[in-house]
Structures are given as structure tokens and as C-alpha cells.
Amino acid sequence: QVQLVDSGGGLVQAGGSLRLSCAASGRTFSSYGMGWFRQAPGAEREFVAAITWNNGRTYYTDSVKGRFTISGDNAKNTVYLQMDSLKPEDTAVYYCAATGSSPVIVTTTSTYDYWGQGTQVTVSS
């Protein structure tokens, strides 16, 4: 069983920063890529950012480009999300995810095999 543990959320004022972390544990697991999604109350879970290990390519939703940075360590199945210039609309529960197979689309939830439990990010105005 593979488990993802995400952490680093909290309460921050608009314009502030947070760094989320996600680490995989359990049985040996080689992921093709890892990503972050978020879900606000009453909304669907949405893609935030992803990284694919074979080419180091990163992907971002338009609303976070230039403010968020995804990085990680393939060998450790660890991924980070540095969030700067946070806005109240970034408030959500953030989930990390991992996929073991080569995905066609990294922005969809169905691509991912494993999920973290979620960490709350609240940005006050």
C-alpha cells in the first residue's frame, strides 16, 4: 500500500507564502509524476500543478503561474509546492497526488493513482 502524506498548510494573509510538502511511504513505488490539486467548499477538485520525472517538465493552471512553483525528488517520491503572493481565492484544501503510469493528461484527477489526505490553506484578505 502506498500512502501520500501532505503537510504545510495554514492560515496566511494575502500576499504571504506557504510551502506544501508531500511524501510517499509504504511499498516501493516508482511514480511517473506527481501533482497538486485543490478543492474549495462547494467546488470540484481542480488541478494546480504537476511535475513529470522523466523530463522534469512542470505544468501549472493559469491562475497560479508566476506565483506557485512545484519541485520534488523523484528518488524519494517527494513533491513540494511553493506558494507565493497568495490570494484569498487560493483558499482550499490542497491534495497531492501520484501516478505510476505514463499519463496522457496530467491535469485530470483520473490520471492519478494515489492521493494525500489534504492540507488546508486559508488566505485572509
Secondary structure as UniProt FT lines:
FT   STRAND          2..7
FT   STRAND          10..13
FT   TURN            14..15
FT   STRAND          18..26
FT   STRAND          33..39
FT   TURN            41..42
FT   STRAND          46..52
FT   TURN            53..56
FT   STRAND          57..60
FT   HELIX           62..64
FT   TURN            65..67
FT   STRAND          68..73
FT   TURN            74..77
FT   STRAND          78..83
FT   HELIX           88..90
FT   STRAND          92..99
FT   TURN            106..107
FT   HELIX           109..111
FT   STRAND          114..115
FT   STRAND          119..124
//
